[in-house]
Amino acid sequence: MKIILKNANIIDVEDQSIKLRNIIIDNGEIIDILPITEQISESEDIIDLKEQYVSPGFIEAHLHIESSMMPPLEFVKYAVKHGTTCALVDPHEIANVSGKEGIKSWIDQAKITPMDIYIGIPSCVPATHLEHSGATISVTDIKELLKIDYVYGLGEMMNFPGIIHGFGDAREKVDAAITARKLVDGHCPGVSGKDLSSYITNGKNDGIVRIMTDHESTTTSEVIEKINAGMFISLRYGSATRDLDRILPDLIEAGIDLQKIMLCSDDLSPSELYQRGHINRIIKQARDIILEKTRMSVEQATCKAISLATLNPGKYIEPFLKLTNRLPIGKISKGYKANLVVFKSLESIDISYVLFNGDIVVKDNSLQNEMPSYDYSKFLNSVKITNKITTDDFIIPYNGKKQSVQTNIIQTTPISLITRRVQIKMPIIEINGQKQIVSNPNEDILKIAVFDRHHKTGSHSIGLIKGIGIKKGAIASTVAHDSHNLIIVGTDDECMAKIANIMRERGGGMASLKNDILTYFPLPIAGLMSSDPIEKIVENYNNVKKSAREMGSSLENVFMTMSFMALAVIPEIKITDMGIVDVNSFKLIDLFDNKN
């Protein structure tokens, strides 16, 4: 079908300029771009944009859709309205719960959405050997899934020690993707020098970049080193972490060429998507930083910011698109795919049309076609804890003779995934003849527990955490990165046991319990997602977050903070169902200091 976009102010992302042109589209492809003075053939499908701005469709460089608490079809309903026409998606969360079936369901949905969703096969399922995950994705599974043409490559390779030092099957997984001529995404926080060279070359140290991206860099020097080594860098501006704000200003001041810088959300909450948007909100943030740090005009700064979410990720994904005989994306040029965003002003980026594959899919914030449906029934009832959980499961026993003991406590860090290991002396309390350690809400020292919810093993562990801040009651969630076991934080064992059994019986989600008053947010799909409309999801999510704040937590989103306390690949100390993890040594450690 032929469409002519007449009088379009085209965003040229290569030279950061704007050109008034007519765009000719046929069968999903931009077949010509003409000066407005040149005669165009009359057509029923001429849309006079009256000098509105036209950008390439926005590209999400790295995303876990599950963080939105919606499955792909529901997520796309809202993301595409904000101009996102392509997303590089790592279904790491659903894979950790449901394995290959979960990944294949993402691929099935990718085929029927008005957005290019390309899948990176999760490379580390389970993420570590120090936890029970719902599934395992083996090298054989990866080789099988890499054959599917919606799979762009291997998702973030979190096991950087395995790549650098050559243990396990990490290098074999990367080799499988390279053999399949697919891409490999990276995850290498703090990796530098010889270790970085080993990592990006997959241990071969031959100068060939095989692991191509990183989104975990937290300092400017780290980003610069990785760019110089040949990597693309996704600057993260998500709901949990916002490295963009710290790093982009410094890159600009240092005069670094931004052609290998991309933009990503990584994790995006439903509230953020609903209230602020998707990649469009990151573009605005990047534009504001560029305006502050340069002498660019609004026009130049907006074009530059848009290039970070179009041209640059388009270049990264281009080898995959060529391999699978797809049109290139990321700029408005002859021979490129007609994924386009039309907006009324550079300042607001107020979207009036979104075109996907040459078709108008959004007009004035309204989807033009109903989204197809999908059967999620096989992903329900994912909480498999057979035995009732009791208060005994939360006791931290002590069998020594001291009146107090030095303990290893998880200290949260505001607006960060990083935790610190702090050692605090805790008093020994005797209850019913049992010497034990109890929570101390007055000092913000609470119990934290993780239960295997996948295999009916009964495996669970108890630790202590500082920084959550609730004064009475308990909170619980089945969203707990990476393996998404049942995680609970509370002030007393009875309340923790009650909320644990509520989650066990109801099939997962998020909940708070205080004085027997329950606030519950159901997430029936794999214990991670809901198929409700986004308005209902946001309402439920806000309610459970509000209830936790009313319990005394000063954190805006205590559930997000809690969910990362089981993430045993981010330093410094975390907890899984198997125990307390010293991430730096990648080993389980005792709650009590060895001197006790």
VOVOVEX-508242 format. One record per residue (C-alpha): residue in three letters; residue number from 1; x, y, z. Coordinates in Angstrom, 2 decimals, m for minus. Last residue first. Layout:
   r   k      px      py      pz
 ALA NUM       X       Y       Z
...
//
This chain:
   r   k      px      py      pz
 ASN 596   31.31  m15.92   66.67
 LYS 595   34.63  m15.11   64.99
 ASN 594   33.28  m16.36   61.66
 ASP 593   30.78  m13.49   61.58
 PHE 592   27.25  m14.79   61.88
 LEU 591   24.99  m14.82   58.84
 ASP 590   27.31  m17.36   57.27
 ILE 589   28.59  m16.93   53.73
 LEU 588   27.60  m18.37   50.37
 LYS 587   30.15  m17.76   47.64
 PHE 586   30.57  m15.54   44.58
 SER 585   33.66  m13.91   46.13
 ASN 584   32.46  m10.40   45.31
 VAL 583   28.81  m11.47   45.45
 ASP 582   28.99  m12.59   49.09
 VAL 581   25.72  m14.51   49.07
 ILE 580   23.50  m15.19   52.06
 GLY 579   21.65  m18.48   51.81
 MET 578   20.17  m21.12   49.52
 ASP 577   16.82  m19.36   48.96
 THR 576   18.81  m16.35   47.81
 ILE 575   20.27  m13.37   49.70
 LYS 574   22.51  m10.52   48.54
 ILE 573   25.85   m8.92   49.40
 GLU 572   28.10   m6.64   47.37
 PRO 571   27.63   m6.58   44.49
 ILE 570   25.21   m7.37   41.62
 VAL 569   25.12  m10.99   40.38
 ALA 568   23.18  m12.39   43.34
 LEU 567   20.01  m10.43   42.66
 ALA 566   17.97  m11.57   45.69
 MET 565   17.90   m8.10   47.24
 PHE 564   16.76   m6.74   43.87
 SER 563   13.07   m7.41   44.49
 MET 562   13.24   m5.69   47.87
 THR 561   14.18   m2.35   46.30
 MET 560   11.39   m2.68   43.76
 PHE 559    8.94   m3.52   46.51
 VAL 558   10.09   m0.57   48.63
 ASN 557    9.04    1.88   45.94
 GLU 556    9.10    5.45   47.23
 LEU 555   11.24    4.38   50.16
 SER 554   10.45    6.01   53.50
 SER 553    9.10    2.76   54.89
 GLY 552    6.91    3.20   57.97
 MET 551    3.98    0.81   57.52
 GLU 550    2.15    3.64   55.74
 ARG 549    4.93    3.53   53.15
 ALA 548    4.24   m0.18   52.66
 SER 547    0.52    0.51   52.17
 LYS 546    1.31    3.15   49.57
 LYS 545    3.42    0.69   47.56
 VAL 544    0.57   m1.86   47.67
 ASN 543   m1.99    0.70   46.55
 ASN 542    0.22    2.18   43.83
 TYR 541    0.72   m1.27   42.31
 ASN 540   m3.00   m2.03   42.35
 GLU 539   m3.84    1.30   40.71
 VAL 538   m1.02    0.99   38.17
 ILE 537   m2.18   m2.50   37.20
 LYS 536   m5.78   m1.31   36.91
 GLU 535   m4.83    1.57   34.60
 ILE 534   m2.52   m0.71   32.61
 PRO 533   m5.39   m2.96   31.61
 ASP 532   m5.29   m6.36   33.34
 SER 531   m3.12   m9.10   31.82
 SER 530   m1.02   m9.29   34.98
 MET 529    2.65  m10.14   35.37
 LEU 528    5.37  m11.67   37.52
 GLY 527    3.96  m14.63   39.48
 ALA 526    4.25  m16.60   36.24
 ILE 525    1.12  m14.80   34.98
 PRO 524   m1.04  m14.43   38.12
 LEU 523    0.36  m11.12   39.38
 PRO 522   m2.16  m10.17   42.08
 PHE 521   m1.55   m6.95   44.06
 TYR 520   m2.64   m7.49   47.68
 THR 519   m3.12   m5.15   50.63
 LEU 518   m3.88   m7.19   53.74
 ILE 517   m4.97   m5.85   57.13
 ASP 516   m4.11   m8.49   59.76
 ASN 515   m2.47   m5.81   61.93
 LYS 514   m0.13   m5.07   59.05
 LEU 513    0.25   m7.16   55.90
 SER 512    1.70   m6.06   52.58
 ALA 511    1.46   m7.91   49.28
 MET 510    2.99   m8.39   45.85
 GLY 509    2.16  m11.09   43.32
 GLY 508    2.01  m14.83   43.70
 GLY 507   m0.36  m17.73   43.34
 ARG 506   m3.00  m17.05   45.96
 GLU 505   m2.22  m19.90   48.36
 ARG 504    1.55  m19.53   48.58
 MET 503    1.29  m15.73   48.66
 ILE 502   m1.15  m15.88   51.56
 ASN 501    1.06  m18.48   53.22
 ALA 500    4.07  m16.17   53.11
 ILE 499    1.97  m13.28   54.43
 LYS 498    1.01  m15.26   57.51
 ALA 497    4.54  m16.58   58.12
 MET 496    6.02  m13.08   57.94
 CYS 495    3.36  m11.75   60.32
 GLU 494    4.16  m14.44   62.88
 ASP 493    7.93  m14.06   62.52
 ASP 492    8.05  m10.37   63.34
 THR 491    9.28   m7.14   61.71
 GLY 490    9.14   m8.29   58.13
 VAL 489   10.77   m8.75   54.74
 ILE 488    9.64  m11.54   52.42
 ILE 487   10.90  m12.94   49.09
 LEU 486    9.22  m15.77   47.18
 ASN 485   11.47  m16.91   44.33
 HIS 484   11.89  m14.87   41.23
 SER 483   15.10  m16.48   39.96
 ASP 482   16.81  m13.21   39.07
 HIS 481   15.45  m11.04   40.57
 ALA 480   12.63  m11.24   43.08
 VAL 479    9.10  m10.62   41.80
 THR 478    7.23  m13.20   43.90
 SER 477    6.68  m10.54   46.54
 ALA 476    6.25  m10.08   50.28
 ILE 475    5.82   m7.31   52.85
 ALA 474    5.60   m7.69   56.61
 GLY 473    4.18   m5.99   59.70
 LYS 472    5.38   m3.14   61.90
 LYS 471    8.05   m0.45   61.57
 ILE 470    8.93   m0.71   57.88
 GLY 469   12.26    0.92   57.05
 ILE 468   13.73   m1.10   54.20
 GLY 467   17.27    0.20   54.81
 LYS 466   18.86   m2.56   56.89
 ILE 465   18.52   m6.26   56.13
 LEU 464   18.95   m9.47   58.11
 GLY 463   19.01  m13.03   56.84
 ILE 462   16.82  m16.11   56.56
 SER 461   17.05  m18.93   54.03
 HIS 460   14.70  m21.28   52.21
 SER 459   14.65  m24.64   50.46
 GLY 458   11.36  m26.45   50.94
 THR 457   12.11  m28.37   47.76
 LYS 456    8.65  m27.89   46.21
 HIS 455   10.34  m27.06   42.87
 HIS 454    9.50  m23.50   41.88
 ARG 453    8.73  m21.35   44.91
 ASP 452   12.11  m21.61   46.65
 PHE 451   11.73  m19.43   49.74
 VAL 450   13.66  m16.21   50.49
 ALA 449   13.65  m14.49   53.87
 ILE 448   14.54  m11.03   55.16
 LYS 447   14.46  m10.16   58.85
 LEU 446   14.57   m6.51   59.79
 ILE 445   17.14   m4.05   61.15
 ASP 444   15.69   m0.54   60.96
 GLU 443   17.13    0.38   64.38
 ASN 442   13.66    0.72   65.94
 PRO 441   12.51   m2.19   63.74
 ASN 440   14.87   m4.62   65.56
 SER 439   14.25   m8.06   64.08
 VAL 438   15.03  m11.11   66.20
 ILE 437   18.14  m13.19   66.81
 GLN 436   17.77  m16.50   68.64
 LYS 435   18.24  m18.57   71.77
 GLN 434   15.36  m21.02   72.05
 GLY 433   13.89  m21.81   75.49
 ASN 432   10.48  m20.40   74.59
 ILE 431   12.14  m17.17   73.40
 GLU 430   15.72  m16.34   74.39
 ILE 429   17.11  m13.17   72.78
 ILE 428   20.71  m12.81   71.61
 PRO 427   21.64   m9.19   70.92
 MET 426   22.91   m8.18   67.46
 LYS 425   26.36   m6.74   66.83
 ILE 424   26.49   m5.15   63.39
 GLN 423   28.62   m6.00   60.38
 VAL 422   27.81   m4.23   57.13
 ARG 421   27.86   m5.74   53.65
 ARG 420   26.85   m3.09   51.17
 THR 419   24.20   m3.26   48.46
 ILE 418   24.26   m2.19   44.81
 LEU 417   21.00   m2.12   42.87
 SER 416   20.80    1.64   43.32
 ILE 415   18.26    4.36   44.06
 PRO 414   19.22    4.46   47.76
 THR 413   21.76    1.81   48.82
 THR 412   20.52   m1.18   50.85
 GLN 411   22.58   m2.62   53.72
 ILE 410   22.51   m6.43   53.90
 ILE 409   23.71   m7.55   57.34
 ASN 408   26.56   m9.87   58.30
 THR 407   26.25  m10.45   62.05
 GLN 406   28.50   m9.91   65.08
 VAL 405   27.00  m11.68   68.05
 SER 404   25.47  m10.67   71.39
 GLN 403   25.03  m12.37   74.77
 LYS 402   27.60  m15.01   73.88
 LYS 401   27.29  m18.70   74.71
 GLY 400   26.69  m20.23   71.29
 ASN 399   23.73  m22.04   69.79
 TYR 398   21.99  m19.19   67.99
 PRO 397   18.82  m19.76   66.00
 ILE 396   17.43  m17.37   63.34
 ILE 395   13.73  m18.31   63.43
 PHE 394   11.75  m17.64   60.26
 ASP 393   10.76  m21.20   59.35
 ASP 392    9.61  m21.75   62.94
 THR 391    6.88  m19.17   62.34
 THR 390    5.26  m21.63   59.97
 ILE 389    5.02  m22.10   56.19
 LYS 388    2.40  m24.62   55.05
 ASN 387    3.90  m27.32   52.90
 THR 386    3.49  m27.52   49.15
 ILE 385    5.22  m24.40   47.82
 LYS 384    4.71  m24.35   44.06
 VAL 383    3.92  m20.78   43.08
 SER 382    3.45  m20.88   39.28
 ASN 381   m0.32  m21.26   39.28
 LEU 380   m0.69  m19.56   35.86
 PHE 379    1.82  m19.73   33.02
 LYS 378    0.00  m22.41   30.99
 SER 377   m3.14  m20.23   30.99
 TYR 376   m1.51  m17.32   29.17
 ASP 375   m3.66  m17.59   26.00
 TYR 374   m3.06  m14.62   23.72
 SER 373   m5.34  m11.96   22.25
 PRO 372   m4.73   m9.77   19.22
 MET 371   m4.49   m6.01   19.71
 GLU 370   m7.35   m4.02   18.32
 ASN 369   m6.52   m1.72   15.44
 GLN 368   m6.00    2.02   15.10
 LEU 367   m4.50    2.47   18.54
 SER 366   m5.37    5.92   19.88
 ASN 365   m2.89    8.53   21.08
 ASP 364   m3.83   10.98   18.29
 LYS 363   m3.36    8.30   15.61
 VAL 362   m1.46    5.09   16.32
 VAL 361   m0.95    2.12   14.00
 ILE 360   m0.63    4.03   10.72
 ASP 359    0.84    1.47    8.34
 GLY 358    4.25    1.73    6.66
 ASN 357    5.82   m1.11    8.64
 PHE 356    4.83    0.72   11.80
 LEU 355    3.67    4.31   11.57
 VAL 354    3.01    6.33   14.71
 TYR 353    0.94    9.49   14.41
 SER 352    0.15   12.58   16.55
 ILE 351    2.94   12.40   19.12
 ASP 350    3.66   15.40   21.35
 ILE 349    7.47   15.56   21.26
 SER 348    7.07   18.34   23.86
 GLU 347    9.86   20.71   22.81
 LEU 346   10.26   19.59   19.22
 SER 345    6.60   20.18   18.46
 LYS 344    3.76   18.41   16.65
 PHE 343    4.95   14.83   16.43
 VAL 342    5.11   12.13   13.78
 VAL 341    6.93    8.87   14.57
 LEU 340    8.08    6.52   11.82
 ASN 339    8.77    2.86   11.11
 ALA 338    8.85    2.91    7.31
 LYS 337   11.72    0.46    6.87
 TYR 336   14.72    1.91    5.09
 GLY 335   15.43    1.73    1.35
 LYS 334   15.43    5.51    0.89
 SER 333   16.23    7.23    4.16
 ILE 332   14.59    8.19    7.40
 LYS 331   16.89    6.71   10.03
 GLY 330   17.00    3.88   12.57
 ILE 329   15.86    0.84   10.68
 PRO 328   17.29   m1.47    8.01
 LEU 327   14.92   m3.66    5.98
 ARG 326   14.78   m7.32    6.94
 ASN 325   16.50  m10.18    5.11
 THR 324   17.22  m12.18    8.29
 LEU 323   21.00  m11.76    8.09
 LYS 322   20.65   m8.13    7.03
 LEU 321   18.46   m7.38   10.04
 PHE 320   20.91   m9.14   12.35
 PRO 319   23.86   m7.15   10.98
 GLU 318   21.82   m3.90   11.37
 ILE 317   21.01   m4.29   15.08
 TYR 316   23.92   m2.12   16.26
 LYS 315   23.52    0.41   13.47
 GLY 314   19.84    0.82   14.26
 PRO 313   20.76    1.17   17.92
 ASN 312   22.84    4.23   16.92
 LEU 311   20.46    5.80   14.39
 THR 310   17.29    5.56   16.47
 ALA 309   17.42    6.12   20.24
 LEU 308   20.76    7.97   20.39
 SER 307   19.82    9.80   17.18
 ILE 306   16.75   11.20   18.95
 ALA 305   19.01   12.96   21.46
 LYS 304   21.03   14.55   18.65
 CYS 303   17.92   15.70   16.79
 THR 302   16.51   17.18   19.99
 ALA 301   19.79   18.96   20.74
 GLN 300   20.04   20.40   17.23
 GLU 299   16.48   21.74   17.19
 VAL 298   16.62   23.02   20.77
 SER 297   19.80   24.88   19.78
 MET 296   23.19   23.52   20.70
 ARG 295   25.50   25.48   22.97
 THR 294   26.34   22.41   25.00
 LYS 293   25.97   20.99   28.54
 GLU 292   22.49   22.19   29.47
 LEU 291   20.97   21.59   26.05
 ILE 290   22.54   18.12   25.89
 ILE 289   21.14   17.28   29.34
 ASP 288   17.68   18.45   28.31
 ARG 287   17.87   16.39   25.12
 ALA 286   18.87   13.27   27.08
 GLN 285   15.85   13.71   29.36
 LYS 284   13.53   14.29   26.42
 ILE 283   14.92   11.21   24.64
 ILE 282   14.45    9.18   27.82
 ARG 281   10.77   10.20   27.99
 ASN 280   10.27    9.28   24.35
 ILE 279   11.76    5.84   25.06
 HIS 278    8.73    4.96   27.19
 GLY 277    6.04    7.22   28.55
 ARG 276    5.69    9.43   31.60
 GLN 275    2.51    8.45   33.47
 TYR 274    1.61    5.03   32.09
 LEU 273    5.13    3.80   31.38
 GLU 272    6.40    5.11   34.72
 SER 271    3.50    3.55   36.63
 PRO 270    3.92    0.22   34.82
 SER 269    7.56    0.07   35.95
 LEU 268   10.36    0.00   33.40
 ASP 267   13.45   m2.20   33.81
 ASP 266   16.25   m2.10   31.21
 SER 265   15.08    1.35   30.10
 CYS 264   17.55    1.86   27.27
 LEU 263   19.31    4.55   25.27
 MET 262   22.22    4.03   22.89
 ILE 261   25.77    5.45   22.80
 LYS 260   28.11    4.23   20.10
 GLN 259   27.84    7.40   18.00
 LEU 258   28.29    9.59   21.08
 ASP 257   31.74   10.97   20.24
 ILE 256   33.31   11.93   23.58
 GLY 255   34.06   15.63   24.12
 ALA 254   34.83   15.19   27.82
 GLU 253   32.04   17.63   28.73
 ILE 252   29.61   15.58   26.63
 LEU 251   30.66   12.31   28.24
 ASP 250   30.39   13.91   31.69
 PRO 249   26.84   15.10   31.07
 LEU 248   25.86   11.64   29.71
 ILE 247   27.16    9.72   32.74
 ARG 246   25.29   10.81   35.85
 ASP 245   21.81   11.44   34.44
 LEU 244   22.04    8.47   32.07
 ASP 243   22.84    6.08   34.95
 ARG 242   19.21    6.12   36.03
 THR 241   18.49    2.92   37.97
 ALA 240   15.27    1.33   39.23
 SER 239   12.60    2.89   37.01
 GLY 238   14.77    3.02   33.94
 TYR 237   17.17    5.47   32.38
 ARG 236   20.07    3.28   31.34
 LEU 235   22.79    4.39   28.98
 SER 234   23.26    1.58   26.49
 ILE 233   26.92    1.38   25.50
 PHE 232   28.13   m0.10   22.19
 MET 231   31.49   m1.82   22.58
 GLY 230   34.71   m1.32   20.60
 ALA 229   37.41   m1.19   23.29
 ASN 228   37.39    2.61   23.08
 ILE 227   33.66    2.51   23.88
 LYS 226   34.38    0.25   26.86
 GLU 225   37.08    2.52   28.24
 ILE 224   34.88    5.58   27.80
 VAL 223   31.95    3.93   29.57
 GLU 222   34.08    2.89   32.55
 SER 221   35.58    6.37   32.81
 THR 220   32.07    7.84   32.86
 THR 219   30.96    5.68   35.76
 THR 218   28.03    3.30   36.32
 SER 217   28.38    0.89   33.41
 GLU 216   25.68   m1.81   33.50
 HIS 215   24.23   m1.39   30.00
 ASP 214   26.98   m3.11   28.04
 THR 213   27.16   m4.09   24.39
 MET 212   29.06   m6.10   21.78
 ILE 211   30.29   m9.37   23.22
 ARG 210   32.25  m10.63   20.21
 VAL 209   34.74   m7.80   19.77
 ILE 208   37.80   m9.15   17.96
 GLY 207   41.05   m8.03   19.61
 ASP 206   42.51  m11.54   19.82
 ASN 205   42.15  m12.04   23.58
 LYS 204   40.26  m15.31   23.02
 GLY 203   38.32  m15.24   26.28
 ASN 202   35.03  m14.23   24.73
 THR 201   36.67  m11.26   22.95
 ILE 200   34.62   m8.75   24.97
 TYR 199   35.38  m10.49   28.25
 SER 198   39.12  m11.08   27.78
 SER 197   39.69   m7.47   26.82
 LEU 196   37.58   m6.36   29.79
 ASP 195   39.60   m8.58   32.14
 LYS 194   42.83   m7.14   30.76
 GLY 193   41.75   m3.62   31.68
 SER 192   38.28   m3.17   33.13
 VAL 191   35.13   m4.89   34.35
 GLY 190   33.20   m2.62   36.71
 PRO 189   29.80   m3.90   35.66
 CYS 188   30.00   m6.42   32.81
 HIS 187   26.66   m7.23   31.23
 GLY 186   26.95   m7.88   27.50
 ASP 185   24.73   m8.46   24.50
 VAL 184   25.74  m10.98   21.83
 LEU 183   24.66  m10.66   18.19
 LYS 182   23.83  m13.45   15.73
 ARG 181   25.96  m15.06   13.04
 ALA 180   24.81  m18.55   14.20
 THR 179   28.46  m19.33   14.92
 ILE 178   28.67  m16.11   16.94
 ALA 177   25.61  m17.12   18.96
 ALA 176   26.99  m20.60   19.69
 ASP 175   30.39  m19.13   20.58
 VAL 174   28.70  m16.96   23.21
 LYS 173   27.05  m20.01   24.76
 GLU 172   30.33  m21.94   24.69
 ARG 171   32.07  m19.10   26.49
 ALA 170   29.56  m19.27   29.34
 ASP 169   29.71  m23.08   29.69
 GLY 168   31.41  m23.30   33.07
 PHE 167   34.81  m21.79   33.74
 GLY 166   36.86  m19.77   31.30
 HIS 165   38.29  m17.11   33.59
 ILE 164   37.00  m14.02   31.78
 ILE 163   33.85  m15.58   30.35
 GLY 162   32.87  m17.37   33.57
 PRO 161   33.66  m14.26   35.64
 PHE 160   31.44  m12.24   33.22
 ASN 159   28.42  m14.43   33.90
 MET 158   25.91  m11.73   33.11
 MET 157   25.94  m12.33   29.37
 GLU 156   23.06  m10.08   28.37
 GLY 155   20.85  m11.79   25.82
 LEU 154   22.23  m13.94   23.01
 GLY 153   21.17  m13.16   19.47
 TYR 152   18.62  m11.38   17.33
 VAL 151   15.94  m14.03   17.83
 TYR 150   12.90  m13.29   15.65
 ASP 149   14.54  m15.45   12.95
 ILE 148   14.44  m18.62   15.04
 LYS 147   17.68  m20.61   14.68
 LEU 146   19.06  m19.09   17.88
 LEU 145   16.39  m21.02   19.82
 GLU 144   17.92  m24.41   19.05
 LYS 143   21.48  m23.34   19.83
 ILE 142   20.29  m21.74   23.08
 ASP 141   18.46  m24.91   24.14
 THR 140   21.57  m27.00   23.49
 VAL 139   23.68  m24.54   25.50
 SER 138   21.20  m25.01   28.35
 ILE 137   18.38  m22.82   29.61
 THR 136   17.53  m24.10   33.09
 ALA 135   14.20  m23.63   34.81
 GLY 134   12.34  m22.35   37.86
 SER 133   15.50  m21.22   39.58
 HIS 132   16.92  m22.52   42.85
 GLU 131   19.80  m20.37   44.05
 LEU 130   23.59  m20.27   44.42
 HIS 129   24.48  m21.82   41.06
 THR 128   23.95  m18.40   39.48
 ALA 127   21.80  m16.66   36.86
 PRO 126   19.73  m19.80   36.31
 VAL 125   19.24  m19.22   33.47
 CYS 124   22.21  m17.13   32.34
 SER 123   22.20  m16.44   28.61
 PRO 122   18.62  m15.34   28.15
 ILE 121   17.95  m15.57   24.39
 GLY 120   17.81  m12.06   22.97
 ILE 119   14.46  m11.51   21.31
 TYR 118   13.46   m8.97   18.69
 ILE 117   10.19   m7.12   19.13
 ASP 116    9.42   m5.02   16.06
 MET 115    6.19   m3.30   16.97
 PRO 114    2.58   m3.65   15.82
 THR 113    2.50   m7.06   17.57
 ILE 112    1.71  m10.46   16.03
 LYS 111    5.11  m12.12   15.57
 ALA 110    6.49  m10.79   18.84
 GLN 109    3.69  m12.62   20.66
 ASP 108    4.92  m16.01   19.46
 ILE 107    8.52  m15.06   20.31
 TRP 106    7.50  m14.09   23.85
 SER 105    5.60  m17.39   24.20
 LYS 104    8.72  m19.20   22.99
 ILE 103   10.78  m17.66   25.77
 GLY 102    8.27  m18.73   28.42
 GLU 101    8.07  m22.26   27.09
 LYS 100   11.86  m22.42   27.03
 GLY  99   12.07  m21.84   30.79
 SER  98    8.99  m20.98   32.83
 VAL  97   10.24  m19.12   35.92
 ASN  96   13.76  m18.11   35.00
 ALA  95   12.69  m17.78   31.37
 ILE  94    9.87  m15.40   32.32
 GLU  93   12.46  m13.15   34.00
 HIS  92   15.19  m13.31   31.35
 PRO  91   12.89  m12.42   28.47
 ASP  90   15.62  m10.16   26.97
 VAL  89   14.01   m7.72   24.56
 LEU  88   15.49   m5.52   21.88
 ALA  87   12.57   m3.18   21.22
 CYS  86   11.36   m1.60   17.98
 THR  85    8.53    0.82   17.10
 THR  84    8.49    2.92   20.26
 GLY  83    6.63    6.14   19.51
 HIS  82    4.84    6.73   22.81
 LYS  81    1.64    5.06   21.59
 VAL  80    3.81    2.05   20.73
 ALA  79    4.70    1.63   24.41
 TYR  78    1.08    1.47   25.55
 LYS  77   m0.45   m1.35   23.56
 VAL  76    3.03   m2.91   23.27
 PHE  75    3.08   m3.73   26.97
 GLU  74   m0.24   m5.59   26.81
 LEU  73    0.94   m7.76   23.92
 PRO  72    4.34   m8.33   25.54
 PRO  71    3.18   m9.51   28.98
 MET  70    2.54   m6.85   31.63
 MET  69    4.20   m6.32   34.99
 SER  68    6.26   m3.53   33.38
 SER  67    9.35   m5.35   34.67
 GLU  66    8.27   m8.35   32.56
 ILE  65    9.25   m6.45   29.41
 HIS  64   12.94   m6.83   30.25
 LEU  63   14.46   m4.20   28.03
 HIS  62   17.61   m3.28   26.13
 ALA  61   18.12   m0.94   23.16
 GLU  60   14.57    0.43   22.97
 ILE  59   14.28    1.90   19.46
 PHE  58   12.21    4.97   18.57
 GLY  57   10.66    5.10   15.11
 PRO  56   12.56    7.41   12.76
 SER  55   11.43   10.97   13.29
 VAL  54    8.87   13.11   11.48
 TYR  53    8.11   16.67   12.59
 GLN  52    4.88   18.42   11.65
 GLU  51    5.18   20.72    8.65
 LYS  50    1.54   20.56    7.58
 LEU  49    1.47   16.76    7.85
 ASP  48   m0.53   16.46    4.65
 ILE  47   m1.38   12.77    4.44
 ILE  46   m1.68   11.51    0.87
 ASP  45   m3.35    8.12    0.72
 GLU  44   m5.98    8.72   m1.93
 SER  43   m3.16    9.49   m4.32
 GLU  42   m2.17   12.24   m6.72
 SER  41    1.33   11.82   m8.05
 ILE  40    3.95   14.10   m6.57
 GLN  39    5.46   17.15   m8.24
 GLU  38    8.74   18.38   m6.79
 THR  37    8.68   21.60   m4.80
 ILE  36    8.27   19.66   m1.56
 PRO  35   11.70   18.12   m2.14
 LEU  34   11.39   14.34   m2.45
 ILE  33   12.22   11.34   m0.26
 ASP  32   11.74    8.02   m2.00
 ILE  31   11.00    4.33   m1.50
 ILE  30   10.57    4.29    2.26
 GLU  29    9.47    0.71    2.78
 GLY  28    6.34   m0.79    4.34
 ASN  27    4.78   m1.81    1.06
 ASP  26    5.27    1.64   m0.44
 ILE  25    6.19    4.85    1.31
 ILE  24    6.97    8.20   m0.30
 ILE  23    8.13   10.92    2.09
 ASN  22    7.70   14.57    1.08
 ARG  21   10.34   16.95    2.41
 LEU  20   11.10   19.83    4.79
 LYS  19   14.56   19.13    6.25
 ILE  18   15.60   19.19    9.91
 SER  17   19.19   18.88   11.07
 GLN  16   21.27   16.66   13.30
 ASP  15   23.63   15.52   10.50
 GLU  14   22.93   11.80   10.83
 VAL  13   19.62   11.93   12.68
 ASP  12   17.92   13.92    9.93
 ILE  11   14.56   14.71   11.54
 ILE  10   12.19   15.24    8.61
 ASN   9    9.80   18.18    8.68
 ALA   8    7.07   16.56    6.59
 ASN   7    5.12   18.53    4.00
 LYS   6    3.43   15.47    2.50
 LEU   5    3.58   11.94    3.89
 ILE   4    2.69    9.84    0.86
 ILE   3    1.34    6.33    1.38
 LYS   2    1.41    3.39   m1.05
 MET   1    0.00    0.00    0.00
//
